[in-house]
């Protein structure tokens, strides 16, 4: 028997149309990635997942993430149920809060008490799943959501596959504990380091699991990783500056200061936020040191990337999600085969 891989090697897919997403999904399956995670950006993420599902036959698909508060739990439950059936049980429902400005001003939805609201959202979705299976009548009465009507003619009915796993996004210790209590997995934010995972995320998730009487490791960690990979120094240097700016962009969000604090980089998030408000993008990039880039990203030549990912994330994450892979092969098609080599390398170990 061959050994199990150290983690599932996954990929984030970016696309602005169903047809484009079908192409990305076929490429992800061809390359040998385990799961294609789709984000909520310019298009409704469930529509893009449907396109990916129709284009593949053994690739797992998940939302990473769908904006929860923009939709009723009933809508998310229906979409997840449909996609689970369409993929033969290969769909994962990933949910997150987004930030207040987007929820209130872009979606015109409620955001107050986002942590408890998201926790209740999961309970509502699971109650709806049980109603779909006709295990119980739909009766959910919470602080934020209430459901009591689901005639059989409006229900998708039972299916032969397990309920879709529910993963939640979080950054703060409170959210990590809540995820450990109620979720099947956690979507770690792309702005992460191993130190942050080990000092903040994993202990808080484990505390939540213990509070809820769950087994250790019940909530699986799905961890995006930014990669800097190429054949020569010029190529690596260009990617390094792209990653530096991405770190600066993410780091300008006030809620992500906890990641910098883990390393003793006090005040970096506030500084990035000030520079972002001033439109000083050069200053933002300059505020991200080489030490930070090395902590947030994995740098390696192509032939060493698989081992570099294993060295950093073995025993830390259940899913390692390559954040930069699909944009890289979209702009340089020849790198699709290089990513396929990386996926085979990780799976072979």
Protein Blocks (a to p, Z undefined) as FASTA:
>chain_A
ZZddfbdcddddddfbfklmmmmmmmmmmnopabdcdddfkbcfklmmmmmmmmpckbcc
ddddddfklpcfklmmmmmmmmmmmnnopaccdddebjfklmmmmnopafehkllmmmmm
mmmmmmmmmmmnopaccddddfkbccfbdcfklpgbjafbdcdddddddfbfmlmmmmmm
mmmbdcddfbdcfklmmmmmmmmmmmmmmmnopaehkaccdddddddddfbfklmmmmmm
mmmmmmmmmmmpmklmmmmmmnopghklmmmmmmmmnopaklmmmmpcfklmmmmpccdd
fklmmmmmmmmmgokambdcdfklmmmmmmmmmlmmmmmmmmmmmmmZZ
